[in-house]
């Protein structure tokens, strides 16, 4: 996925639900089969991408950084630290449903 599409997906999914904490998922790569079938309800239109970027700036950039590398100023000292959103493979799975779950529920140590 292109970075803009990922940011759009993040922003679109933030529209659907607000964030709250989710339990520990453990170390290493894994999947969440129970949410893999969830589809992104929004199309990649200019409007949705723009709204997603604004939501990212408002809710995510302080920890994940403007470029999504996990280097935002408020992310220092967090446990776990903010993940880089620039990886091609995500630790918690890369389907829209899995990405939605992590954005919505977060991850606690």
DSSP file (Angstrom, degrees, kcal/mol; ACC not computed):
  #  RESIDUE AA STRUCTURE BP1 BP2  ACC     N-H-->O    O-->H-N    N-H-->O    O-->H-N    TCO  KAPPA ALPHA  PHI   PSI    X-CA   Y-CA   Z-CA
    1    1 A X              0   0    0      0, 0.0     2,-0.1     0, 0.0     0, 0.0   0.000 360.0 360.0 360.0 143.7    0.0    0.0    0.0
    2    2 A X     >  -     0   0    0      1,-0.1     4,-2.3     4,-0.0     5,-0.2  -0.438 360.0-114.1 -72.2 153.3    1.1    3.5   -0.7
    3    3 A X  H  > S+     0   0    0      1,-0.2     4,-2.7     2,-0.2     5,-0.2   0.878 117.4  53.4 -57.3 -40.0    1.8    5.7    2.4
    4    4 A X  H  > S+     0   0    0      1,-0.2     4,-2.5     2,-0.2    -1,-0.2   0.901 108.4  49.9 -63.4 -40.0   -1.1    8.0    1.5
    5    5 A X  H  > S+     0   0    0      2,-0.2     4,-2.7     1,-0.2    -1,-0.2   0.900 110.8  49.6 -65.2 -39.6   -3.4    5.0    1.3
    6    6 A X  H  X S+     0   0    0     -4,-2.3     4,-2.7     2,-0.2    -2,-0.2   0.932 112.1  47.5 -64.2 -44.8   -2.3    3.8    4.7
    7    7 A X  H  X S+     0   0    0     -4,-2.7     4,-2.7     2,-0.2    -2,-0.2   0.893 111.8  51.3 -63.2 -38.1   -2.8    7.2    6.2
    8    8 A X  H  X S+     0   0    0     -4,-2.5     4,-3.1     2,-0.2     5,-0.2   0.923 110.4  48.7 -62.2 -44.3   -6.2    7.3    4.6
    9    9 A X  H  X S+     0   0    0     -4,-2.7     4,-2.6     2,-0.2    -2,-0.2   0.922 111.4  49.7 -62.2 -44.2   -7.1    4.0    6.0
   10   10 A X  H  X S+     0   0    0     -4,-2.7     4,-1.8     2,-0.2    -2,-0.2   0.950 114.8  43.9 -59.2 -49.8   -5.9    5.1    9.5
   11   11 A X  H  X S+     0   0    0     -4,-2.7     4,-1.3     1,-0.2    -2,-0.2   0.913 113.2  51.0 -63.3 -43.1   -7.9    8.2    9.3
   12   12 A X  H  X S+     0   0    0     -4,-3.1     4,-1.1     1,-0.2     3,-0.3   0.901 110.3  49.1 -62.0 -40.9  -11.0    6.5    7.9
   13   13 A X  H  X S+     0   0    0     -4,-2.6     4,-1.4     1,-0.2    -1,-0.2   0.824 104.8  58.6 -70.7 -29.7  -10.9    3.9   10.6
   14   14 A X  H  < S+     0   0    0     -4,-1.8    -1,-0.2     1,-0.2    -2,-0.2   0.822 100.6  58.0 -65.9 -29.5  -10.6    6.6   13.3
   15   15 A X  H  < S+     0   0    0     -4,-1.3    -1,-0.2    -3,-0.3    -2,-0.2   0.882 103.0  54.4 -63.7 -37.5  -13.8    8.0   12.0
   16   16 A X  H  < S-     0   0    0     -4,-1.1     2,-0.3     1,-0.2    -2,-0.2   0.904 124.8  -1.8 -68.0 -44.0  -15.5    4.7   12.7
   17   17 A X     <  -     0   0    0     -4,-1.4    -1,-0.2    83,-0.1     2,-0.2  -0.991  69.9-118.2-146.7 151.2  -14.5    4.4   16.4
   18   18 A X        -     0   0    0     -2,-0.3     2,-0.1     1,-0.1    -3,-0.0  -0.564  44.5 -92.7 -88.5 160.0  -12.5    6.3   19.0
   19   19 A X        +     0   0    0     -2,-0.2     2,-0.3    -5,-0.0    86,-0.2  -0.361  46.2 162.5 -75.7 147.4   -9.4    4.8   20.5
   20   20 A X        -     0   0    0     84,-2.5     2,-0.1    83,-0.1     0, 0.0  -0.952  44.6 -80.5-152.8 162.8   -9.3    2.9   23.8
   21   21 A X        -     0   0    0     -2,-0.3     2,-0.3    86,-0.0    85,-0.3  -0.344  38.8-165.6 -74.1 143.1   -6.7    0.5   25.3
   22   22 A X        -     0   0    0     83,-0.3    86,-1.0     1,-0.1     3,-0.1  -0.887  28.1 -96.0-121.5 154.3   -6.5   -3.2   24.3
   23   23 A X        -     0   0    0     -2,-0.3    85,-0.2    84,-0.2    -1,-0.1  -0.020  54.1 -68.4 -67.5 172.4   -4.6   -5.9   26.1
   24   24 A X        -     0   0    0     83,-0.2    -1,-0.2     1,-0.1    85,-0.1  -0.304  34.1-166.5 -62.9 139.7   -1.1   -7.2   25.4
   25   25 A X        -     0   0    0     83,-0.3    -1,-0.1     1,-0.3    84,-0.1   0.372  38.1-126.6-107.4   0.1   -0.7   -9.1   22.2
   26   26 A X        -     0   0    0      4,-0.0    -1,-0.3    83,-0.0     2,-0.2  -0.182  38.1 -49.2  81.3-178.4    2.7  -10.6   23.0
   27   27 A X  S    S+     0   0    0     -3,-0.1    -3,-0.0     2,-0.1     0, 0.0  -0.514  92.2  22.2 -92.0 158.2    6.0  -10.4   21.1
   28   28 A X  S    S-     0   0    0     -2,-0.2     2,-0.1     2,-0.0    -3,-0.0   0.073  97.1 -37.9  81.2 171.9    6.6  -11.2   17.4
   29   29 A X        +     0   0    0     63,-0.1     2,-0.3    60,-0.0    63,-0.2  -0.411  67.1 152.3 -70.0 141.9    4.4  -11.3   14.3
   30   30 A X        -     0   0    0     61,-2.3     2,-0.3    60,-0.2    -2,-0.0  -0.971  32.6-123.3-160.8 171.5    0.9  -12.7   14.7
   31   31 A X        -     0   0    0     -2,-0.3     2,-0.3    62,-0.1    62,-0.1  -0.771   5.3-145.8-119.2 163.5   -2.6  -12.5   13.2
   32   32 A X    >>  +     0   0    0     -2,-0.3     3,-2.0    60,-0.2     4,-0.6  -0.741  19.9 178.7-127.9  81.1   -6.1  -11.7   14.5
   33   33 A X  G >4 S+     0   0    0     -2,-0.3     3,-0.6     1,-0.3     4,-0.4   0.758  72.4  69.8 -58.4 -28.7   -8.3  -14.0   12.5
   34   34 A X  G 34 S+     0   0    0      1,-0.2    -1,-0.3     2,-0.1     3,-0.0   0.686 112.1  29.2 -66.8 -16.8  -11.5  -12.8   14.3
   35   35 A X  G X4 S+     0   0    0     -3,-2.0     3,-1.6     1,-0.1    -1,-0.2   0.375  88.9 100.4-121.2   2.4  -11.2   -9.3   12.6
   36   36 A X  T << S+     0   0    0     -4,-0.6    61,-0.5    -3,-0.6    60,-0.2   0.777  78.7  59.0 -62.7 -26.3   -9.5  -10.1    9.3
   37   37 A X  T 3  S+     0   0    0     -4,-0.4    -1,-0.3    59,-0.1     2,-0.2   0.545  75.7 113.5 -82.4  -6.2  -12.8  -10.0    7.4
   38   38 A X    <   -     0   0    0     -3,-1.6    59,-0.7     1,-0.0     2,-0.3  -0.488  56.3-151.7 -68.5 130.9  -13.7   -6.4    8.3
   39   39 A X        -     0   0    0     -2,-0.2     2,-0.5    57,-0.1    -2,-0.1  -0.736  21.7-105.3-103.9 152.2  -13.6   -4.3    5.2
   40   40 A X        -     0   0    0     -2,-0.3    57,-0.0     1,-0.1    56,-0.0  -0.659  27.2-156.3 -72.3 119.9  -12.8   -0.6    5.0
   41   41 A X        +     0   0    0     -2,-0.5     2,-0.4   -29,-0.1    -1,-0.1   0.587  67.9  78.2 -77.2  -7.9  -16.2    1.1    4.4
   42   42 A X  S    S-     0   0    0    -33,-0.1     2,-0.2     6,-0.0    -2,-0.1  -0.807  73.7-132.9-108.6 143.0  -14.6    4.2    2.7
   43   43 A X        -     0   0    0     -2,-0.4     2,-2.0     1,-0.1     5,-0.1  -0.489  33.2-103.6 -83.7 159.2  -13.3    4.6   -0.8
   44   44 A X        +     0   0    0     -2,-0.2     2,-0.1     4,-0.1    -1,-0.1  -0.420  64.6 154.0 -83.2  63.2   -9.9    6.2   -1.4
   45   45 A X     >  -     0   0    0     -2,-2.0     4,-2.6     1,-0.1     5,-0.2  -0.471  59.3-110.1 -85.6 163.2  -11.4    9.5   -2.6
   46   46 A X  H  > S+     0   0    0      1,-0.2     4,-2.5     2,-0.2     5,-0.2   0.902 120.0  51.2 -58.1 -41.2   -9.5   12.8   -2.4
   47   47 A X  H  > S+     0   0    0      2,-0.2     4,-2.7     1,-0.2    -1,-0.2   0.936 111.6  45.3 -63.3 -47.9  -12.0   13.9    0.4
   48   48 A X  H  > S+     0   0    0      2,-0.2     4,-2.5     1,-0.2    -2,-0.2   0.888 113.5  50.0 -65.1 -38.9  -11.5   10.8    2.5
   49   49 A X  H  X S+     0   0    0     -4,-2.6     4,-2.4     2,-0.2    -1,-0.2   0.927 112.0  48.1 -64.4 -44.3   -7.7   10.9    2.1
   50   50 A X  H  X S+     0   0    0     -4,-2.5     4,-2.1    -5,-0.2    -2,-0.2   0.921 113.3  47.1 -62.3 -44.6   -7.7   14.6    3.1
   51   51 A X  H  X S+     0   0    0     -4,-2.7     4,-2.4     1,-0.2    -1,-0.2   0.892 111.6  51.8 -64.5 -38.7   -9.9   13.9    6.1
   52   52 A X  H  X S+     0   0    0     -4,-2.5     4,-2.5     2,-0.2    -2,-0.2   0.902 108.7  50.5 -63.0 -41.5   -7.7   10.9    7.0
   53   53 A X  H  X S+     0   0    0     -4,-2.4     4,-2.4     2,-0.2    -2,-0.2   0.902 110.5  49.5 -64.2 -40.5   -4.6   13.0    6.9
   54   54 A X  H  X S+     0   0    0     -4,-2.1     4,-2.2     2,-0.2    -2,-0.2   0.907 111.4  48.9 -65.0 -41.5   -6.2   15.6    9.2
   55   55 A X  H  X S+     0   0    0     -4,-2.4     4,-2.9     2,-0.2     5,-0.4   0.895 110.1  51.9 -64.5 -39.3   -7.2   12.9   11.6
   56   56 A X  H  X>S+     0   0    0     -4,-2.5     4,-2.6     1,-0.2     5,-2.1   0.938 110.4  48.3 -60.6 -46.7   -3.7   11.5   11.6
   57   57 A X  H  <5S+     0   0    0     -4,-2.4     5,-0.3     3,-0.2    -2,-0.2   0.893 117.0  43.0 -60.2 -39.9   -2.3   15.0   12.3
   58   58 A X  H  <5S+     0   0    0     -4,-2.2    -2,-0.2    -5,-0.2    -1,-0.2   0.899 130.9  18.2 -73.9 -42.3   -4.7   15.5   15.2
   59   59 A X  H  <5S+     0   0    0     -4,-2.9    -3,-0.2    -5,-0.2    -2,-0.2   0.631 131.8  26.4-109.0 -16.5   -4.6   12.1   16.8
   60   60 A X  T >X5S+     0   0    0     -4,-2.6     4,-2.9    -5,-0.4     3,-1.4   0.733  94.2  76.8-123.2 -33.3   -1.4   10.3   15.7
   61   61 A X  H 3><S+     0   0    0     -5,-2.1     4,-1.8     1,-0.3    12,-0.2   0.800  85.8  67.3 -61.6 -31.0    1.5   12.5   14.7
   62   62 A X  H 34 S+     0   0    0     -5,-0.3    12,-2.6     1,-0.2    13,-0.6   0.830 120.7  18.0 -61.7 -30.6    2.5   13.5   18.2
   63   63 A X  H <4 S+     0   0    0     -3,-1.4     9,-2.0    11,-0.2    -2,-0.2   0.803 132.8  40.7-104.7 -43.7    3.6    9.9   18.9
   64   64 A X  H  < S-     0   0    0     -4,-2.9     6,-2.8     7,-0.2     7,-1.0   0.634 106.2-126.6 -84.6 -13.5    4.1    8.3   15.4
   65   65 A X    ><  -     0   0    0     -4,-1.8     3,-1.2    -5,-0.5     7,-0.1   0.110  27.8 -76.3  85.9 158.1    5.7   11.4   13.9
   66   66 A X  T 3  S+     0   0    0      1,-0.3    -1,-0.1     5,-0.1    -5,-0.1   0.823 134.5  41.7 -61.4 -33.4    4.8   13.4   10.7
   67   67 A X  T 3  S-     0   0    0     -6,-0.1    -1,-0.3    -3,-0.1    -2,-0.1   0.415 114.3-115.2 -96.1   2.2    6.3   10.7    8.5
   68   68 A X  S <  S+     0   0    0     -3,-1.2    17,-4.2    -7,-0.1    18,-0.5   0.691  76.3 128.5  78.9  18.6    4.9    7.8   10.5
   69   69 A X  S    S-     0   0    0     15,-0.3    15,-0.2    16,-0.2    -4,-0.2   0.365  81.9-106.4 -91.5   6.4    8.2    6.4   11.7
   70   70 A X  S    S+     0   0    0     -6,-2.8    -5,-0.3    13,-0.2    12,-0.2   0.701  88.7 117.7  80.9  18.7    7.3    6.3   15.4
   71   71 A X        +     0   0    0     -7,-1.0    -7,-0.2    12,-0.1    -6,-0.2   0.022  31.2 140.0-112.5  27.5    9.5    9.3   16.1
   72   72 A X    >   -     0   0    0     -9,-2.0     3,-1.5    -7,-0.1     4,-0.4  -0.371  61.7-117.1 -69.5 151.7    6.9   11.8   17.4
   73   73 A X  G >  S+     0   0    0      1,-0.3     3,-0.6     2,-0.2   -10,-0.2   0.794 112.7  51.7 -63.1 -30.3    8.0   14.0   20.4
   74   74 A X  G 3  S+     0   0    0    -12,-2.6    -1,-0.3     1,-0.2   -11,-0.2   0.513  95.1  73.0 -85.4  -3.2    5.3   12.6   22.7
   75   75 A X  G X   +     0   0    0     -3,-1.5     3,-1.9   -13,-0.6     7,-0.3   0.628  66.5 112.9 -84.7 -13.7    6.2    9.0   22.0
   76   76 A X  T <  S+     0   0    0     -3,-0.6     3,-0.1    -4,-0.4    -5,-0.0  -0.397  86.3  11.3 -61.8 128.7    9.4    9.1   24.0
   77   77 A X  T 3  S+     0   0    0      1,-0.3    -1,-0.3    -2,-0.1     2,-0.1   0.388  90.3 138.7  86.2  -3.5    9.2    6.8   27.0
   78   78 A X    <   -     0   0    0     -3,-1.9     2,-0.4   -15,-0.1    -1,-0.3  -0.489  53.5-119.8 -73.4 146.4    6.0    5.1   26.0
   79   79 A X  S    S+     0   0    0      1,-0.3    30,-0.7    -2,-0.1     2,-0.2  -0.938 107.0  25.7-130.6 108.6    5.8    1.3   26.6
   80   80 A X  S    S-     0   0    0     -2,-0.4    -1,-0.3    28,-0.2     3,-0.1   0.542 107.5-128.1 -75.4 158.3    5.5   -0.1   24.1
   81   81 A X        -     0   0    0     -2,-0.2    -5,-0.1     1,-0.1    -2,-0.1  -0.317  38.3 -81.0 -68.0 157.5    7.0    2.7   22.0
   82   82 A X        -     0   0    0     -7,-0.3    -1,-0.1   -12,-0.2     2,-0.1  -0.375  51.6-123.8 -59.9 134.1    5.1    4.0   19.0
   83   83 A X        -     0   0    0     -3,-0.1     2,-0.4     1,-0.1   -13,-0.2  -0.401  20.9-107.2 -74.9 153.6    5.5    1.6   16.0
   84   84 A X    >   -     0   0    0    -15,-0.2     3,-0.5   -14,-0.1   -15,-0.3  -0.717  22.8-159.4 -76.0 130.4    6.7    2.8   12.7
   85   85 A X  T 3  S+     0   0    0    -17,-4.2   -16,-0.2    -2,-0.4    -1,-0.1   0.285  79.4  79.7 -92.9   9.4    3.8    2.9   10.3
   86   86 A X  T 3   +     0   0    0    -18,-0.5    -1,-0.2     3,-0.0   -17,-0.1   0.471  64.4 111.1 -96.3  -3.2    6.1    2.7    7.3
   87   87 A X    <   -     0   0    0     -3,-0.5     3,-0.1     1,-0.1     0, 0.0  -0.387  66.2-139.6 -69.1 148.9    6.8   -1.0    7.4
   88   88 A X  S    S+     0   0    0      1,-0.1     2,-0.4    -2,-0.1    -1,-0.1   0.716  92.9  47.2 -78.7 -21.6    5.4   -3.1    4.6
   89   89 A X  S    S-     0   0    0      4,-0.0     2,-0.4     3,-0.0    -1,-0.1  -0.981  79.0-146.4-123.5 132.2    4.4   -5.8    7.2
   90   90 A X    >   -     0   0    0     -2,-0.4     3,-1.8     1,-0.1   -60,-0.2  -0.807  14.9-133.2-101.5 139.3    2.6   -5.0   10.5
   91   91 A X  T 3  S+     0   0    0     -2,-0.4   -61,-2.3     1,-0.3    -1,-0.1   0.840 107.5  43.8 -54.9 -38.3    3.3   -7.0   13.7
   92   92 A X  T 3  S-     0   0    0      1,-0.3    -1,-0.3   -63,-0.2   -60,-0.2   0.182 129.2 -80.1 -97.9  16.5   -0.5   -7.4   14.4
   93   93 A X    <   -     0   0    0     -3,-1.8    -1,-0.3   -62,-0.1    -2,-0.1   0.053  31.9-119.3  97.1 150.6   -1.5   -8.3   10.8
   94   94 A X        +     0   0    0     -3,-0.1    -1,-0.1     4,-0.1     2,-0.1   0.282  67.3 115.5-113.5  10.0   -2.1   -6.0    7.8
   95   95 A X  S  > S-     0   0    0      1,-0.1     4,-2.7   -56,-0.0     5,-0.3  -0.420  78.6-110.2 -74.3 158.1   -5.7   -6.6    6.8
   96   96 A X  H  > S+     0   0    0      1,-0.2     4,-2.5     2,-0.2   -57,-0.1   0.883 119.9  52.6 -53.8 -38.7   -8.0   -3.6    7.2
   97   97 A X  H  > S+     0   0    0    -59,-0.7     4,-2.1   -61,-0.5    -1,-0.2   0.902 110.5  45.8 -65.1 -41.6   -9.8   -5.3   10.1
   98   98 A X  H  > S+     0   0    0      2,-0.2     4,-2.0     1,-0.2    -2,-0.2   0.900 113.7  48.6 -69.3 -40.4   -6.5   -5.9   12.0
   99   99 A X  H  X S+     0   0    0     -4,-2.7     4,-2.5     1,-0.2     5,-0.2   0.915 111.0  51.8 -64.2 -41.6   -5.3   -2.4   11.4
  100  100 A X  H  X S+     0   0    0     -4,-2.5     4,-2.9    -5,-0.3     5,-0.3   0.914 107.6  52.6 -59.1 -44.1   -8.7   -1.1   12.5
  101  101 A X  H  X>S+     0   0    0     -4,-2.1     4,-3.4     1,-0.2     5,-0.5   0.916 111.4  45.2 -60.2 -44.7   -8.5   -3.2   15.7
  102  102 A X  H  X5S+     0   0    0     -4,-2.0     4,-2.0     2,-0.2    -1,-0.2   0.905 115.3  46.9 -69.2 -41.1   -5.0   -1.8   16.6
  103  103 A X  H  <5S+     0   0    0     -4,-2.5    -2,-0.2    -5,-0.2    -1,-0.2   0.927 120.8  39.3 -63.7 -43.2   -6.1    1.8   15.9
  104  104 A X  H  <5S+     0   0    0     -4,-2.9   -84,-2.5    -5,-0.2    -2,-0.2   0.927 130.9  24.5 -72.8 -47.1   -9.3    1.4   17.8
  105  105 A X  H  <5S-     0   0    0     -4,-3.4   -83,-0.3    -5,-0.3    -3,-0.2   0.711  90.7-155.8 -96.9 -23.2   -8.0   -0.7   20.8
  106  106 A X     << -     0   0    0     -4,-2.0     2,-0.4    -5,-0.5    -1,-0.1  -0.170  23.0 -88.6  72.1-174.4   -4.4    0.2   20.9
  107  107 A X        -     0   0    0    -27,-0.1     2,-0.3   -86,-0.1   -84,-0.2  -0.995  33.2-162.7-139.1 129.1   -1.8   -2.1   22.5
  108  108 A X              0   0    0    -86,-1.0   -83,-0.3    -2,-0.4   -28,-0.2  -0.796 360.0 360.0-108.3 154.9   -0.7   -2.2   26.1
  109  109 A X              0   0    0    -30,-0.7   -29,-0.1    -2,-0.3   -86,-0.1   0.509 360.0 360.0 -67.3 360.0    2.5   -3.8   27.4
